Amino acid sequence: GPAAPGPAGPGPTAPQRASLAEGLAQLGDGPAALACLAGGGQPAAAEAQLSNSGRLTLAKALLPGDPPQQQRALALLLAVAAADDAAPPNPEAEQAVRLLAQQEGAAAASARRALPARWQDSAPLLAQRALAAPQGQDPKGQDPKGQDPNAVLRRWPDDPASWELQWELARRQLLAGQWAGAASLLTAIPPERLPAPLAARSRFWLGMVEQYQGNRAAARARWQQLRRSNPGGYYGWRAAVQLGEVDSSLGSLQPSGDPQPAAPPPASSWQPLASGDAELDRLWRLDQRTEAWESWRARRGNSPVQTAPDLLVEGRLRQGVGDDWTGLGQLEQAVLRLKPDQCALLPSLERSLHPPRFLTVFEAVAQQRQLPLALLQGLAKQESRFTPTVHSVAGAVGLMQLMPATAAELAGRAVANQELEDPQRNAALGGLYLAGLLRQWAGDPLAAVASYNAGPGAVAGWINPRLAAAPELWVEGIPYPETRLYVKKVLGNAWSYRQPGLPGC
């Protein structure tokens, strides 16, 4: 007969559990990462084995979770920042401080106060205090450690915290109709000094300000410049609308008699890697993608990628081995870290950021539901980065990130998670849901996409005359920051998929 089973072997060691937890966190599954750390009965021992990079990755995965998970994330971020006393600080510590500065609530404020003194006079914290100060009042008068916003912009014009401060204050001015104040803020750090997506945002809104002030010719000139330098993305789309190149009623993205605009030819998806490493480029050219990826990893060791050119190379290599989840995330970081003198890399980034994934699946759904193919692609890219098996902290599953309850309502029966991980089934249900939202909002993609993220009930409370009269301002008035960004990301993706123009210097 069969041999009797032997005793169970030893479980993973603390370092092994830390490594597994970091991998799960990279996939965005914070709860599973925590369970992995706790699996050996000594979670503190396993967590101690995490590198600063691992702690940072785990914190990012936990921040969208429930309050206990968010509290754990804050503690991890504080530990990463407090452990570094190097000058200049290491990138993980700096990123931890930036993330702490972006969080709201009393727990986050307490964590910021616990940061070492070296960080209290940093751009992220001073920008956060300037934003938190009551509008119309001097932040210095409210907080002895506060900072005048203009002083932050002058002192750190090249810091991402200053860019966020500049935009948020300008957005408030725009919503209040304070055109001169908005223009002053938008030019405090000129567009030429900003990364390409942020420069496009500034140029678009400076054009809108000029139009609201009655200078239509200057506005058109600015939008034309924007269309040449950044034809894709949300602001490229809105500039095209304002210039009359597409229907001003947003018809360019509504369902039409031709729901399947031409996809890029398959050959256009390949492009040279241009890594600067002859052997790596040769492997890529020969379609030896796994070998190219392993060669890159061996060359870099454990050092994290930081610069835009390196993020571009690693993001594309990850895409080459099927890791769109991490690869697209790195490409999005690259475009925000691209210096103005590196704008020649923009066309390569634009192509890599909008890969034609699951094209036959989306074409079938577009045809069946009379949906724009580009809108389906843009939504799936934002929801899942084309990763069919990804699960959100809230429980959404698959390409279109459907909640099981929503999927069951659409299907008329319970739908298992395994079924939702099937790209064809998920896209079919997601397309059905999106088509219903477009019908509900009379074909308006802004309201429909906002509803996909926040729910139609929430959006119903936001509908006002501004949606028809000034749709760009309506988007900026959405009270949920996540939904504001989501709408612009999805529709910017859709526009980039829909039109062939590439950015130029």
C-alpha positions in Angstrom: 0.0 0.0 0.0 1.0 3.7 -0.2 3.6 4.9 2.3 2.2 6.7 5.4 2.5 10.5 5.1 5.5 11.9 6.8 5.6 14.9 9.0 4.9 18.2 7.4 8.0 20.1 6.3 9.0 23.4 7.8 7.0 26.4 6.5 8.6 29.4 4.8 11.2 31.3 6.8 10.7 34.9 7.9 12.8 36.2 5.0 10.9 34.0 2.5 7.5 35.2 3.9 8.8 38.8 3.6 9.7 38.2 0.0 6.3 36.6 -0.8 4.5 39.5 1.0 6.4 42.0 -1.1 5.3 40.3 -4.3 1.7 40.2 -3.2 1.9 43.9 -2.3 3.3 44.7 -5.7 0.1 43.1 -7.1 -1.9 45.5 -4.9 -3.2 42.8 -2.5 -2.3 44.3 0.9 -4.5 41.9 3.0 -2.9 38.8 1.4 0.5 40.4 2.0 -0.3 40.9 5.7 -1.6 37.3 6.0 1.6 36.1 4.5 3.7 38.0 7.0 1.6 36.5 9.8 1.6 33.0 8.4 4.5 31.7 10.6 3.0 33.0 13.8 5.7 35.7 14.1 4.6 38.6 11.9 7.0 41.1 13.5 9.9 38.8 12.6 8.8 38.6 9.0 8.1 42.3 8.7 11.6 43.1 10.1 12.9 41.3 7.0 11.2 43.7 4.6 13.5 46.1 2.9 12.6 49.8 2.9 11.4 49.3 -0.7 9.2 46.4 0.6 7.7 48.4 3.4 6.9 51.2 0.9 5.3 48.8 -1.5 3.2 47.2 1.3 2.1 50.6 2.6 0.9 51.6 -0.9 -1.1 48.4 -1.1 -2.7 49.0 2.3 -3.6 52.7 2.0 -6.8 52.1 0.0 -8.0 49.6 2.6 -10.0 49.8 5.8 -9.0 52.0 8.8 -6.8 49.4 10.5 -5.0 48.7 7.2 -4.5 52.5 6.6 -3.2 52.8 10.2 -0.7 50.0 9.4 0.3 51.8 6.2 1.0 55.0 8.1 3.2 53.2 10.5 5.1 51.6 7.7 5.6 55.0 6.0 6.7 56.6 9.2 9.2 53.8 9.8 10.7 54.2 6.3 11.1 57.9 6.6 12.4 57.9 10.2 15.0 55.3 9.6 16.8 57.4 7.0 19.4 59.9 8.1 21.4 60.1 4.9 22.0 63.3 3.1 20.6 63.5 0.5 17.8 61.2 1.7 17.3 57.8 0.0 14.4 57.7 -2.5 12.3 55.4 -0.4 12.3 57.8 2.6 11.4 60.7 0.4 8.6 58.8 -1.3 7.3 57.8 2.2 7.2 61.5 3.3 5.4 62.4 0.1 2.8 59.7 0.6 2.3 60.8 4.3 1.8 64.4 3.1 -1.0 63.3 0.7 -3.1 61.4 3.4 -6.0 63.0 5.2 -7.3 62.6 8.7 -6.1 62.9 12.3 -4.0 59.7 12.1 -2.0 61.0 9.1 -1.5 64.4 10.8 -0.2 62.7 13.9 2.2 60.6 11.7 3.5 63.8 10.0 4.1 65.5 13.3 6.2 62.4 14.4 8.5 62.8 11.4 12.1 63.8 12.2 12.9 67.5 12.2 14.7 67.2 8.9 11.4 66.6 7.1 9.4 69.4 8.8 10.9 72.0 6.5 10.5 69.9 3.3 8.4 70.8 0.3 5.8 68.0 0.8 5.0 69.0 4.3 5.0 72.7 3.7 2.8 72.3 0.6 0.4 70.1 2.6 0.1 72.8 5.3 -0.4 75.5 2.7 -3.3 73.5 1.1 -4.8 72.7 4.5 -4.9 76.4 5.5 -8.4 78.0 5.3 -8.9 79.6 1.9 -8.3 83.4 1.8 -6.2 83.3 4.9 -2.4 83.4 5.4 -1.3 79.8 6.4 1.2 81.4 8.7 -1.6 82.9 10.7 -3.1 79.5 11.2 -0.1 77.3 11.8 3.2 78.5 13.2 4.9 75.9 11.0 2.8 76.8 8.0 4.1 78.3 4.7 2.9 80.9 2.3 2.0 79.0 -1.0 3.9 81.4 -3.2 7.0 81.0 -1.0 6.8 77.2 -1.5 6.4 77.6 -5.3 9.4 80.0 -5.5 11.6 77.8 -3.2 10.8 74.4 -4.9 9.6 75.1 -8.4 10.9 71.6 -9.6 9.3 69.6 -6.7 6.2 67.5 -7.4 4.7 68.8 -4.1 4.9 72.3 -5.6 3.3 71.2 -8.8 0.3 69.7 -6.8 0.1 72.8 -4.7 0.1 75.0 -7.8 -2.7 73.0 -9.5 -5.0 72.6 -6.5 -4.9 76.3 -5.7 -5.4 77.2 -9.3 -8.3 74.7 -9.5 -10.0 76.5 -6.6 -9.6 79.8 -8.4 -11.0 78.4 -11.6 -14.1 77.0 -9.9 -14.7 80.4 -8.2 -14.4 82.2 -11.6 -11.3 84.1 -10.4 -9.6 84.1 -13.8 -6.8 86.5 -13.0 -5.9 84.6 -9.8 -5.9 81.3 -11.7 -3.6 82.7 -14.4 -1.2 84.0 -11.8 -1.0 80.6 -10.2 -0.7 78.7 -13.4 2.2 80.8 -14.5 4.0 80.9 -11.1 5.7 77.7 -12.4 5.6 78.1 -16.2 4.4 75.1 -18.3 7.9 74.9 -19.9 9.2 73.8 -16.5 6.7 71.0 -15.9 6.5 67.4 -17.0 4.6 66.9 -20.2 1.1 65.9 -18.7 1.2 68.8 -16.2 2.4 71.2 -18.9 -0.6 70.2 -21.0 -2.9 70.8 -18.1 -1.5 74.3 -17.5 -1.6 75.2 -21.2 -5.2 74.1 -21.6 -6.4 76.1 -18.6 -4.4 79.2 -19.5 -6.2 79.0 -22.8 -9.6 78.7 -21.0 -8.7 81.7 -18.8 -7.9 83.7 -21.9 -11.2 82.7 -23.5 -13.2 83.6 -20.4 -11.4 87.0 -20.4 -12.5 87.6 -24.0 -9.1 86.9 -25.8 -10.3 84.1 -28.1 -7.3 84.5 -30.5 -4.7 84.0 -27.7 -6.7 81.0 -26.4 -6.7 79.3 -29.8 -3.0 79.9 -30.2 -2.4 78.2 -26.9 -4.6 75.2 -27.6 -3.0 74.8 -31.0 0.4 74.7 -29.3 -0.9 72.1 -26.9 -2.3 70.0 -29.8 1.2 70.0 -31.4 3.1 69.1 -28.2 0.6 66.8 -26.5 -2.1 65.7 -29.0 -3.1 62.7 -26.8 -4.6 62.5 -23.3 -7.5 64.3 -21.7 -6.2 67.8 -22.3 -5.4 67.0 -25.9 -9.0 66.0 -26.3 -10.4 69.0 -24.6 -8.2 71.3 -26.7 -9.5 69.6 -29.8 -13.0 70.2 -28.7 -12.3 73.9 -28.0 -10.7 74.3 -31.4 -13.7 72.7 -33.1 -11.8 69.7 -34.4 -14.3 67.4 -32.8 -17.9 67.8 -31.8 -18.3 70.3 -28.9 -21.1 68.2 -27.4 -18.6 65.5 -26.7 -19.9 63.4 -29.6 -16.4 62.3 -30.4 -16.6 59.6 -27.8 -20.3 58.8 -27.9 -21.7 55.6 -29.4 -22.1 56.0 -33.2 -22.8 54.1 -36.3 -19.1 53.2 -36.4 -18.3 52.0 -32.9 -14.9 50.5 -33.9 -12.4 53.1 -35.0 -9.5 51.7 -36.7 -6.9 50.1 -34.4 -3.3 50.7 -34.9 -1.7 48.2 -37.3 -0.1 45.3 -35.4 3.4 46.3 -36.6 3.1 49.6 -34.9 3.2 48.0 -31.4 6.9 47.0 -31.9 9.6 49.7 -31.5 13.3 49.6 -30.6 14.1 49.4 -27.0 16.8 52.0 -27.2 18.2 51.1 -23.8 21.7 52.2 -24.4 22.9 48.6 -23.9 23.8 46.9 -27.2 23.3 43.4 -25.9 19.9 44.2 -24.3 18.8 45.9 -27.5 19.9 42.9 -29.6 17.9 40.5 -27.4 14.8 42.8 -27.7 15.3 43.0 -31.5 15.4 39.2 -31.7 12.2 39.0 -29.6 14.1 37.2 -26.8 12.0 39.1 -24.2 12.6 36.9 -21.2 16.3 36.9 -21.8 16.3 40.7 -22.2 14.4 41.0 -18.9 16.8 38.7 -17.1 19.8 40.5 -18.5 18.4 43.9 -17.3 17.7 42.5 -13.8 21.2 41.1 -13.6 22.7 44.4 -14.7 20.8 46.4 -12.2 20.8 44.1 -9.2 18.5 45.2 -6.5 18.8 49.0 -7.2 15.4 50.5 -7.8 14.8 52.4 -11.0 14.5 56.2 -10.5 15.1 58.1 -13.7 12.5 58.5 -16.5 14.7 56.7 -19.2 15.3 53.7 -16.9 11.6 53.6 -15.9 10.8 53.6 -19.6 13.1 50.7 -20.4 12.1 48.6 -17.4 8.4 49.3 -17.9 8.6 48.1 -21.5 10.6 45.1 -20.6 8.0 44.2 -18.0 5.3 44.6 -20.7 7.4 42.3 -22.9 7.2 39.5 -20.4 3.4 40.0 -19.7 3.6 42.2 -16.6 1.3 45.1 -17.7 0.4 45.7 -14.0 3.8 46.8 -13.0 5.0 47.9 -16.4 2.3 50.4 -17.1 2.7 51.7 -13.6 6.4 52.4 -14.2 5.6 54.0 -17.5 3.2 56.4 -15.8 5.9 57.3 -13.3 8.3 57.8 -16.2 6.2 60.4 -17.9 5.9 62.4 -14.7 9.7 62.2 -14.1 10.6 63.1 -17.7 12.6 66.4 -17.7 11.7 69.0 -20.4 15.0 68.3 -22.2 14.0 64.6 -22.5 10.9 65.2 -24.5 12.2 63.2 -27.5 11.2 60.1 -25.4 7.5 61.1 -25.3 6.4 59.3 -28.5 7.9 56.0 -27.3 6.2 56.5 -23.9 2.9 57.4 -25.5 2.9 54.2 -27.6 3.9 52.0 -24.7 1.3 53.6 -22.4 -1.5 52.6 -24.8 -0.9 49.0 -25.9 -3.6 47.3 -27.9 -4.4 44.5 -25.4 -7.4 42.1 -25.8 -8.3 43.8 -29.0 -10.6 41.0 -30.4 -12.4 40.8 -27.0 -13.1 44.5 -26.9 -14.0 44.7 -30.6 -16.7 42.1 -30.0 -18.1 43.9 -27.0 -18.0 47.3 -28.9 -19.9 45.8 -31.8 -22.5 44.0 -29.6 -23.2 47.0 -27.3 -22.6 49.8 -29.8 -19.8 51.3 -27.7 -16.7 53.1 -28.8 -13.8 50.6 -28.8 -11.4 53.3 -27.6 -13.6 54.0 -24.5 -13.6 50.3 -23.6 -9.8 50.2 -23.9 -9.3 53.3 -22.0 -11.5 52.2 -19.1 -9.9 48.7 -18.9 -6.4 50.3 -18.9 -7.3 52.5 -15.9 -9.3 49.9 -14.0 -6.9 46.9 -14.3 -3.9 47.9 -16.4 -5.1 45.0 -18.6 -4.5 42.4 -15.8 -7.4 39.9 -15.9 -6.8 38.3 -12.5 -6.3 41.5 -10.4 -8.6 42.0 -7.4 -9.1 45.3 -5.7 -9.1 45.8 -1.9 -12.9 46.5 -2.2 -13.4 43.2 -4.0 -13.7 44.3 -7.6 -12.4 41.7 -10.1 -10.8 41.5 -13.5 -10.3 43.6 -16.6 -13.2 46.0 -16.0 -13.0 45.6 -12.2 -16.5 44.5 -11.6 -17.9 44.0 -8.1 -19.5 40.5 -7.8 -22.8 42.0 -6.8 -22.9 44.2 -9.9 -21.8 41.3 -12.1 -24.6 39.2 -10.6 -27.2 41.9 -11.3 -26.0 42.2 -14.9 -25.8 38.5 -15.5 -29.1 37.6 -13.7 -27.3 35.1 -11.5 -24.4 34.8 -9.2 -21.0 35.1 -10.9 -18.0 33.4 -9.4 -14.7 35.3 -9.1 -13.1 32.7 -11.4 -15.6 33.5 -14.1 -14.9 37.2 -13.6 -11.2 36.6 -14.2 -12.0 35.4 -17.7 -11.3 38.4 -20.0 -14.1 37.7 -22.4 -16.8 37.3 -19.7 -15.6 40.3 -17.7 -15.4 42.6 -20.7 -18.9 41.5 -21.8 -20.4 42.3 -18.4 -18.4 45.5 -18.1 -19.5 46.6 -21.5 -23.1 45.9 -20.7 -22.8 48.1 -17.5 -21.1 50.9 -19.4 -23.7 50.9 -22.2 -26.4 51.2 -19.5 -24.6 54.2 -17.9 -24.3 55.9 -21.3 -28.0 55.5 -21.9 -28.8 56.8 -18.5 -26.8 60.0 -19.1 -27.9 60.5 -22.8 -24.5 59.5 -24.2 -22.5 61.9 -22.1 -19.2 60.1 -21.5 -18.2 62.4 -18.6 -21.2 61.5 -16.5 -21.1 57.9 -17.6 -17.4 57.4 -16.7 -17.8 59.2 -13.4 -20.7 56.9 -12.6 -18.6 53.8 -13.4 -16.2 54.9 -10.6 -18.4 56.6 -8.1 -21.8 55.1 -8.8 -24.8 56.7 -10.7 -26.4 57.7 -7.4 -23.5 59.9 -6.4 -23.2 61.4 -9.9 -26.9 62.2 -9.9 -26.2 64.6 -7.0 -23.5 66.4 -9.0 -25.5 67.1 -12.2 -25.9 70.8 -12.7 -26.0 73.2 -15.7 -22.2 73.5 -15.7 -22.0 69.9 -17.2 -23.4 71.3 -20.5 -22.2 74.9 -20.3 -18.6 74.3 -19.1 -17.9 70.5 -18.9 -14.2 70.9 -18.0 -15.2 73.0 -15.0 -17.8 70.4 -14.1 -15.2 67.7 -14.0 -13.0 69.9 -11.7 -16.0 70.4 -9.4 -16.5 66.6 -8.8 -16.2 66.4 -5.0 -14.3 63.1 -5.0 -10.6 63.6 -5.9 -10.4 59.9 -7.0 -13.3 60.3 -9.4 -12.0 63.6 -10.8 -8.7 62.0 -11.7 -10.4 58.8 -12.9 -12.6 60.6 -15.4 -9.7 62.5 -16.9 -7.5 59.3 -17.0 -10.2 57.1 -18.7 -11.2 59.7 -21.3 -7.6 60.7 -21.9 -6.8 57.0 -22.5 -9.7 56.8 -24.9 -8.7 59.8 -26.8 -5.1 58.6 -27.1 -6.4 55.2 -28.4 -8.8 57.0 -30.8 -6.4 59.3 -32.7 -2.9 58.6 -34.1 -1.1 61.8 -33.2 2.1 61.5 -31.2 3.6 64.2 -28.9 6.5 66.2 -30.1 9.0 68.6 -28.5 
